[in-house]
């Protein structure tokens, strides 16, 4: 039997000894109450936002156009206040514009923006106007996506063609064959200042603006789906030519933008009077933020700015026009000017069941407090689990909290890594005895610091940095190595191939993931680690169960593992088996998974699990034959440590030398076992190292599965594409990081406990906690077990070193191993046969019925599921 590793008493909900609840129960109650308060707050927020609509800017259109800041020093990552900006590509544009028309009208500033815009729509189109006399002319292009892109040169916005666009009544009324443009962008102002003696200056500009805005507001037909009036661009006076410097004054530009802003958005816009509908706002967007984006270092002539900066402005226009047109399905990474969807019918039913079940569980637990005992622990676990799922939904599927983009900073990365290492070192403790090879504390510590590294990597968006991406890939492989090592060790020791064992592992691994798949309307494969470890557990199970009566025969077992590895490699090399399997899942279960994405995830680490299985066999044989007592063992350990150091140095140089992360990916499946094995050898090289571990890292390691899953929506945001802000304001991002990190870790640990309790309720109602051992085999002692594997105690000690725990692992009789091997083999074979035959017996029928009913319910839910 397996399953999840028991938490130390410091972190458990312990049994009460008095009439009142323990402090652990009070913490759990605090979790539930906080989540329920947030649920009610979120419901009120969403309801009020829907009623008030744009008056409170629930879709962050106003933030997109008026507030923001650069996250980096090179002006590549613009952050609107409180929302996530999508970086549009050519393939994205047809989703919202289709085969329609986009029109820009204005001066040279508008023309620069136009060319950056069309270059996004179709990279084959030019990114700048020609450097000849044709600059002051009209341009028209047709993109590959059949979008028509027009620019009309009219720096004064007084040409007849401009008026035709602004007042399209005569052209479109009664005409069904013509469509208004999908986007109309107009901009003017600087030419009125530059040539004031011929244009009429500011009075003429004010009259023109008033005329156009009045015409747009009064037009029975909108000139375009989205109309944008550009602000008059700020200039860098020190870089202007003398002629421009004498005419283009910053105070005049500020006055023009203020006048334009208040004509489009009266001073009472967004007030109670607008909410009551007593004010009229022009149907024009005014991206005042365009001037906030400008930086003096990004212009040479003081007037025209760098292509990268103008491209960001063009991207804002696409976010304004297109974000709300996209299908509102995960990932929810476009939160500027986009509303969150209402849940579909089935999703609403799932959420309702979770809320009701949570409320009932809270009530039942509170009632049980007065009765004493631990009968209410199951209700408490259900309440904690349901409350957390509700708060995760509100965090990432509503506007309750803000979401912003990631930004990688080498300094921030280094500080976070050093801070984490410092905490780990400060919480080191040493046991009074040698705990053995890859002992429980060590494996928890290993999982913990790896998870912290992965979390920092995700939070800062470091995936584009090859030198960081490559080691993180090794850490993921190390998790899978432990999966292969742990489960194989368990089967060698316990030979438990029962249905209950399989059910416990699979439920424990998938409980939270499945709850989020249905409540968040996401794809199961998007939480890729859970599917990976679930698949590998089933492969390990099948490999060890087939011919299990001969598992004591080492050559046979090794050959069986190698055969499994070869068969799996052949299966993944051919595309059609997986495509056929996923097609069948789509037809029979309405499950739509990406073959390409899953193939990438699996093949990247398709050999490391088998290496873990072989390592488990090797460690078992070292223990069985007491090789650590051999006189040459210390020398062998020293040689292994020396080689391990060289391997790690080589790997560090190798991964840094790779041109891109894609180049490294081609090597990773074949070399990842080297740094992992080297680390394991060095980490277990002496009794001091084996008996020492970090409490902080081990604490994170105990809930590593939950932290990996929950981070998708409740620390990160937008399905991992952004970060969550509970305190509004980009300037408060450091404070948000500290606050959300503490809450995130605490919630993850609570869910880890609750998941273990719920797994026990589902898989074996007679057990209060997940079992950690089965009937013992002769010559073996119980091992501590986790959901992703178990630990085996094997001591790499030599003569003269501490052997107290090593002797504890030996059989009580000190007879040579070979003299009793025939009896042990006979007994083990009988035990294997008994376990395999009884693996699916009637005594586990109740568990099978539960799992079967759950599978039927999920199948019905899948068949009825829609995204609308």
N, C-alpha and C positions, 0 to 999 in steps of 0.2 A: 504494500500500500504506500501511498505517498503523501505527500502533497505538500501543503505549504508549510514553510519553516515556521516554527512557533516563535513568537516574539518573546524577548526577555521580559521578565516581570516588570521592569521599569516602564514598559510601553504597553502593557496589556490592560484590558479592563478586568481588574481582579475581582474575585468574589468578595462581596460585602460581608463584613463581620458584625455590623450593627444595624440598627433600624434605618439609618440614613444612607443615601447613595455615596459611594466613594468618590474621590476627586477625579478618578478616571471617568466615571460615569458622568460627572458634572462637565468634564471637558467634552465628552460626546454630546451631551445635551446642549452645550454651548455651540457646538458645530451645527446641530440640527436647528436650533433657534436662529442662528445667524443666517443659515441657508433659507429658512422659511421667511424670515424678515426680508431677505433679498428677493425672494420669490414674490411676495406681496408688493414690495417696492417696484420690482420689475414689471409686474402686471399693471400696476397703476401708471407707471411711466409709459409703457407701450400704449396703453389705452388712451391716456391723455395726449400722447404724441400723435396718435392716429386722428384724434379729434381736432387738435389745434393745427395739424398739418404743418405746412412750411413756416407758419408763424414762429415756431420754436426751432426751426431748422433740424428736424429729426433725421433728414437724409444728408445733412452736412454739405448741402450745396453752397450755403452762404460761407461756410468755413473754407471750402475749396476756392472760392473766388476772392475772399477778403483777408484770410489769415494763414500764415504759414512761415516756415523758416527752413534754411538749409541744414541738413544733418551732417554734411561733410564740408571739408575745406576746398574741395575741387569743384563744387557746384554741380554734382551729378544726382544727388538724392534730395529732392524737395519734399518737405513734409507739411501738408496742409494740417491745420490745427484739429486734431482729434479724429482723423480718418485716414484710410489707406488709399494711396494713389496707384492706379494700375498703369503699368508700362505697356502701352499698346504696340502691337506688331501688325504687319500687313494682313496677316490671316485673321485678325480680330475685327477689322473694320467692316467687312461685309455683314456681320451679325446685326449691326445697328443702322448702317447707311444703305446697304444693299446696292442697287444699281442707280441710285439717285444722284443728285447734284449738290455740290458744295461750292459756295460763292464767297470770295473775299473781295472787299471794295475798300480802297484807301490809298495811302501814300507809301513811301519806301519802307517805313517800319512795318506796315501791314503786309507789304510784299515779301519782306524777309520772313515773316511768320508764315505766310502762305507756302513758300518753298519748303520750309521745314515740315509743314503739315503734309504736303503731298509726298515728301520723301518717306514719311512714316507710312502713309497709305500704300505707297508702292516704291520700294527702294530703288527701282530702276529709273524713277523720275529724278530730275535734278534737284539738288539741295540748295541751290543758289541761282539767282538770275544771271543771264549772260552779261559779260563785261563789255558791252558795246552800247550803241545808241538805242537798242531795243528795250533798255531797262524801263523806260517810261511809256510802256505800251501794255496792252492787255495780253493775258496768257490763258491758254486753255489746254488741259491735258485729260487723257482718258487712262485710268488705271487698269491693271489687269483684272481687277475685280469688277470692272464696268462702272466704277464711280467716275462721274464727270467733275473735274476740278477746274474752276474758273477764277481768274483774278482780273478785276477791272481797275485800271489805273484812273483814280479820281481823288487827288489829294484834298480837294475842297468839298467833296460829297455833294456836288451840285449839278452833275451831269444828268441828262435825261435817262440814261441807262440805269443810273443809281436810283433815281426816283421810281423807275419801273419796278425795281426790286422791293423798295421800301413800301410802296403802295400798289400791291398787285391786284387791286380790286378789278380793274378793267380787264386784266389778262385772264384771271382764273375763275371769276364768277360765271357759272353756267358751263364751264369747260371741264369735262371729265377726262380729257386726254392729256392734260398737263398736271404736273405735281409741283408743289412749292419745294424749294431746296430743303434738304435735310438740315443744313447749317448755313447761316448767313453771318459773316463777320465783317464789321465796318470799323474803320479807324481813321481819324483825322485830327489835326490840331497844330502840328508843328509848322506846316506850310502857312497857316494863317499868321503865325508869329514871324516866320522867316521872310515872308513877302507881304507884310502888313500894308504897305502902300498900295498894293494892287488888289489884295483880297478883302480889305476892309477891317482886318485885325480882329481883336476880341469881340467887338459888337457883331460883326458879321458871323463869327463862329458861333456865338450864343444864339443868334437868330436861326442859323442852320440846325443846331442841335435841337432847339425847341420845335422847329418845323418837323424834323424827322421823328422825334419821339412822340409828338402829338399825332402824326400820321400813323405810326405803328400802333399806338394805343387805340386809335379810332377805327382802324381798318377792320372790316367785317371778316376778312381772311388774313390770317397771320402771314407775313412775308416768308417765313420759314418755320420749320418745326422748332428750331432753337436760334435765337437772335442774340448776337454778342456785339456790344459796343465797346471797343477797346479804349482804355484810358490813354490820355496824352502821355507819351513816354517821357520819363525823367531823363535829363541829360547830365553828362559829366562836364561841367563848365570848363574845367582846367584842360580838357582834351579837345575842346571845340576849336574849329577854325575861327579866325577873327570875325568873319562875317556872321557866322552862326552865333558866336559868343555875344555879339552886340544886339542880337534880336531874340534869341531863345533864352529867356530868363526863367530861372526856377520858380520865383514867386508867381509869375504868370501861369506857368504850367500847373502849380498847386491850385491856383484859383480856378483854372479850367476844369481840373479833375473834381474839385469840390462842387462846382456848379453841375457838372455832369452827374456826379453821384447823387446829389439831392434831387435832380430832375427824374432820375430813374428810380431812386429809392427815397421817398420823402422821409423827413426826420422822424415821423411817427410810424415808420415801417417796423414791423415786429412788435408793436405795442398792443395794448388791449383793444384799441380802436380797430386795428387791422384784423384782429381775431374776430371782432364782431362784424367785420365785413363792411365797415363804413369808410374805408379808404381804398383808393385804386392805385395799384402799382403797375408801372409799364412792363409789358411782357418782354423785357430786355435784360440780359445778363451783363453785368459790369465787372470784369475781372481786375479789380483794383490791385490784386495781389501781384499782377505782372510787374508793377513798379517796385514792390517790395523785394522781388527776386533779383533785381539788377545789382551788380557789383562793379565798382569802378575798375577793377582789374580785368574785367571781361570785355572791355571795349578799347579800340585803338583811336577812333575818331570822336569819342564822346557821345555818339548817337546810335551807332549800330553795334549790337552786342554779339558775343560768341555764338556759334551755331549750337553748342550744347545747351546753353541757357535758353535760347529761343526754341529749341526742340522740346524742352520741358514745358514751355508755354503752350506749344502745340499739343502736347500730351494732356495738358489740363483741359484744353478745348474738347479733346476726344473723351476724356472722363466726364465732362459736363454733358456732352451729347449722348454718349453711348452706355454709360454704366448701368443706367436703369433699364436699358433695353436687353441686357444679357439675361439668359435664363438664370433664375435665382436658385441655383444649385451649388453645392460645395465644389471647389473651395470659395468661401465668402471673402475674397481678397480685394474686392472693389467696394469700399464702404463710403466713398465720397459721392455725394449726389445719387445715392441709391438706397431705397428702402428695403428692409428685411421682409421676406415673404411670410405670409401666414402659414402655419403648418398645414400640410395636406390632411385629408380625412383620417387616414390610417396613422399618420404621425401624431395627430391630435388625440386619437384614441390611446396611443401608447403613452403620451405625456400625461393624459388624464389618469390612466391606470397607475402610473408612477406616483403622481401627486396624491391620489386617494390612498394608495397602499402605504405611502410614507406617513400620511396623517393617521391612518389606522394603527400603524406600527408604533408611532409616538404615543398614542393614547394607550395602547396595550402595555407598552413599556412603563409608562407612568403608573398605570394601575398595578403593575407587578412590583413596583418599588416598595409598596407597603406590605407585601407578603413575604419579603425576605427571599434568600436563595438566589439562584442564578437563572431561574426560568425565563426571565425577561431578556436575556442576552441576545437571543435570536431576533426578538422584536427590535432591540436597540440596533443590531447590525443592519436590519432591513431599513430602519429609519435613517441611519447615517448614510447608507448607500443611496437610497432614493433622494434624500435631501441634496446630496452632492451632485447627483445627475441633474436635478432641477436647476441648481445654481450654475452648473456648466452650460446648460441650455441658455439660460438668461445671459451668461457672459458672452457667448459667441454666436447667438442667434437672435439677439435683440440689441437695441441701442442703449441698454442699461449702462454699460461701460464703453469707453472709447477704445479704438484700436488704431495703432500707428505702425509705420513701417520699421523694419529692422535697419540697422546701420552698423557695419563692421568697423571697429576701431582697434588697431593693434595695441594701443595703450590700455583700453578697457579690457581687452582679452588677457593681456599680461597681468593686470591688476587682479582680475577675477581668479585667474589660475593660481597666482601667488597667494591670494587670500585663502583660497580653498585648501591649498597645500599647508598653509600655516595652521588652519583650524584642524586639519587632519593630524599634523605633527603634535599639536598641543593636546590632543585627546588620545594620544597613544597610551596603551596599557599593556602590561606583560603578565601572562599567566604564570603560575608557579610551577608549571610542568610543560614539557614538549607536547603541543597539541597535535602534531603530526602533519603529514603532507596534505596541502589544500584542505585544511580543516574548516569547520563551519565559520568561525570568526574571520578567517582569512578570505574565504570566498565571499562573505558578505562585504568585507572591506573592498575587495577587488571590484565587485559589482558596484559598490557605492562610489568609489572615485572615478570609475569609468562613466557612470551615469552623470556625475557632476560635470565631467569634461564634455559629454554629449549635450547636456543642457546648456552649458555656456556656448558651445558651438552653434546650437540652434538659435539661442536668444540673440546672438550677435550676427546671425546670417553669414557664418564663415565658410559656407559650402563652396564659395567661389575661390577660396584661397587653397591652392593645391597642397601647400605645405602643411595645412591644418586638416584638410579633408582626408588625406591619405592615412594619417595615424588614427583618425576617427573611424575609418573603415576597419582598421585592425581591431579597434575596441569592440565594434559590432561583431566581428568574427570571434573575438574572445568570449563574448556571451554565448555564441553558438558552440564554441569549444566546450564550455562548461556544461551546456545542455547535453552534448554527446558523452562527456566524461561522467556526469552525474547520473544520468539515467542508465547508462551501461553498468556503472558500479552497483547501482541498486539491483538490477536484474541478476548480476553475478552473485550478489549476497542474498537476495530474497527470493528470486525466481517466482515472483508474483505477477502472473499474466492475466489476472482476473479482470472482469468488466468493471468492477468497482474501482480498481486502480486506474484504468483508462478514463473512466468517468470523472474521477476526482481531479486528475491532471488537466483534462480538457475543460472542465467547468471552471476550475480555478484560473486557468490561463485566459479564458474567453469571456468570463462573466461580465466584466466591466466593458470590454470592447463591444460585445453584442448589445449591451444596454445603450451605448453611445451610437452605435450604428443605426438603431431604430429611433432613438430620441433626437439625434442630430441630423438624421437623413444623410448619412455619409456612406462611403464604400468601405467594406470590411478590409480590403487590401490596403486602404490608405493608412491604416494602423499596422504597417507592414511587419513589425516585430512579432506581434501576436500570431498572425498567420504563419510566419516563418517557424517559430518555436513549436507551434501546434503541429505543423506538417512534419518537422523533424522528429518530434516525439513519436508520431505514428510510424515513421520510417524506422526509428530505433526499435520501437515495440515489435514491428513485423520482423525485423532482422533478428532480434534476439528470441522471439517466440517460435519462429520456424526452426524445427530441429532442436528445440531447447533442451531436450534430454541429453544432448551431446555438447552442451556449452562448456562443460568441464574439459573438453578436449581442445586444447589451445590451437593446434593447427587447423582443426575444423572450424573453430570460432573465427579465427583470423581470415580464413578463406571465405567464410560466409559474409563477413563484413566487406571484404574486398569485392566479392561478387555483387553485393548490394550497391556498392559505390559505382561499379562499372555499369550496372543496369540503370541506375539513376542518371549517370552521365549520358548514356545513350538516349534515354528518354528525353532529357532536356536539350540534347543536341538537335533532335528532330522537332520541327515546329508543329507538324500536324497532330501529334498526340495531345498536346496541351490545348491546341486550338479546338480539337474535337471535344475535349473534356469541358472546356469553358462554353462551347456552343451548346452542349447538352445541359449544362447548368442554367444557361439562359432560357432554353426551351422548357425545362422541367421545373425550375425553381425561380425563374425571373431574376436570376443573379447575373449581373453584367459586370464582368471583371476584365481587366486589360491584360491580354496575353503578353504584350511587350513589357509592361511594367513588372509583372510577376516574374517573367523570365530573367529580367535584369537583376531583381532582388535575389532570386534563388541561385543563379549561376555565379554570382559574385562571391558566394561563400559555400559552394556546393561540396567542397572537400574537407573543410575544417571540422565539421561534425564527426566525420569518420575518423579524423585524426584524434579527436577527443575520445572516441570509442576505443581506439587502439591504445591510447594513453591509459585508459582505465584498466585495460587488460594487463599492460606492462606493470602498472602500480600494484595490481592484485598479485601478480607473480613475484614481484619484489617482496611483498609481504609474506606470501605463501612459503617461499624458499629462504626467507630471512637473509636476503642478499646484503642487507645493511650491516650484518655482522661479519661479513667477509673482510679480511685484512686489507684488501685492495680497495675497499669501498671509499675511504676518505680520499685516496688518490683520484679515483674516478670522479668523485664529486668536485674536486678542485679542477680537473680537466674540463668537466662540464661547465663549471662556472666561467672559466677562462674563455671557452668557446662561446658561451652565451653573451659575454661582454663584447666580443668581437662581432657577433651576429647583430647585436643591437646597434653598434657603431656603424656597421655596414648598412643596415636598413635605414638608419637616419640619413646617411649620405645618399643612399639610393633613392629614397622617396623625395628628397629635396631636389635631386637632379632631374626628376621627371618634368617634362615640358608642361604638361597639363594633367589634371586629375583623370582625364579620359585615357591618357597614356598609362597612368598607374593602374587604372582599373583592369587593363588587359593582363597585368602581371599579378594582381592581387590574389586571385584564386590559388595560385601556385606557390606563393611565397609567404602568405599571411601566417602559416604555421610556424615559421622561423622566429619572428619576434615574440609570438605568444609562448612558444616552448622555452625560449631564452628567459623570458620574464618568470615563468613558473619555476624554472630551475634556480634562478637567483633568489626568488622570493622564499624558497624552501631550502636554502643552502646550509642553514645552521639552526640549532635549537632556538637561539635567541630570535631569529627572524620568524620561525614558525610559531613561537609562543607570543609574539607581539602583534598587535593590530590596533587600528584606529577606531575608537567608538563612534566618532562623527561619520566617518565613511561607512562603517557597518550599519549605522542607523539608516542612512540613505539606501544602502544595499538591500535592506529588508523590504523596502517598498519600491524597488527599482522598476518593477513592471508597471506599477500604478503611476509613478512619476513620468515614465515614458509615454503613457497613454493620455493622462490628464493634461500634460503640457500642451497637447494639440489645441485645447480650447480654453484653458484656465491658467495661463501664465503667458504662453504665446496666444495668438488670436488669429482669426481668419483661417482656421485649419492649418496652423503653423506658419502662415505667410507673414504674420505681423506680430505685434506684442500688445498685451492688454494694459490699459491705463485705467486705474480706479480713481486716481486724482487727476482731474482735467488739467491739461496744459503740457505742451511739449517740454517746457523748461523744468517740469517736475519729474522727468523720466528717471533720474537716479533714485529719487525717493520712491517712485512707483516700483522700481526694480526691487528694492529692499522689502517693501511692504508685501508685494505680491509673492515674492520668493518665500517668505516665512509662511504665509497663508497656504501657498501651493504645497510646500513640503508637509505641513501639518495635515492638510486635507488628504494628501496622498497616503500618509501613514494611517489615517483613520479608515480610508477606503480599503487599504491592504488588510487591516484587521477585519473589517466588515465582510470583505470578499471571502476570507477564509472561513468565517462563521457561516455565511450563506452557503458556501460549498458543502460544509458539513451537514447543513440542513437538507440540502438537495440530495446528496449522495449517501448519507447514512444518518437517519434521524436518531439512531441509538447512540451516536457519538457526539459529545459536546464539542470536541475539537477534531481537527483532521488527524487521522492516525499517522504515526511516524514509523511504525514497524509492523511486520507480519510475523507469522510463526518463524522462529529462528531456525536456521540450518545448523547442523552440527559443526562445531569449530568456528562459529561466527558470533559476533556480538552485535547488538543493535547499532545502527548508524543513524545519524541525524539526516533528515530528509527535507527537501524543498520541492516546490512546484516545478522548478526547472532543473532539478537534479539533486543528487545527494552527495554527501561528502564521505570520503574514505580516509581512514587514519593509517597512513604509511609513513614511517619515520626514516628520513635520510640521515641516519646517525652512524657513526663508526666507533671503533674501540676508544674507550676513554670518555665518550660523550654521555649525556644523560639518557638512560634507557628505561626510566621508570615506566613511562607510558608505552614504550615498545614492549616491555614484558607484559603489560596489561593486555596487550592485543594477542598474546600467544595463547594457545590452548593450555589448559591447566596441567596436562601431562606433557613432559618434555621429551617424549619419544620422537624419533626422527619422522619427518613428514612422510617419507615413502613407505614406512611400515604401516601406516594407517590409511594410506591413500585409497586402497581398494575398497575399504569399508566406507570412507567418506564419499567416494564416487558412487557406490551402490546406493547409499542413503540419499545423496543429492539427486540421482537419476529418478529414484522413486518420488522424491518431493517434486521435481520438475513435472513428471508425468501427472501426478495428482493435481498440481496447480493448473496445468494446461487443460486437463479433462474437466476440472471443476470451475474453469474460468467463467463460464456462462451458465452456471447452475441456477436452480430456482430460488435459492436463498437470496439472490440479488434481484429478484423479479421486481420488487417495489422500486428499486433504483432504475431499472430498465424502463419501467412504465413511466416514471417521471421524465427521464431523458427522451423517451419516445414521444410523450405528449408535448414536451417542449419543442421537439423537432417538427411535429405536425403544426403546432401553433405558428412557428416561424415560417413554415412553408405556406400556410394560408395567408399570413401577413405579407409575405413576399408577393404572392400572386395578386393580392388586392392593392399593392402599394403603387402609388403614383407620386410624381413630383410636383403636381399642380396644387 
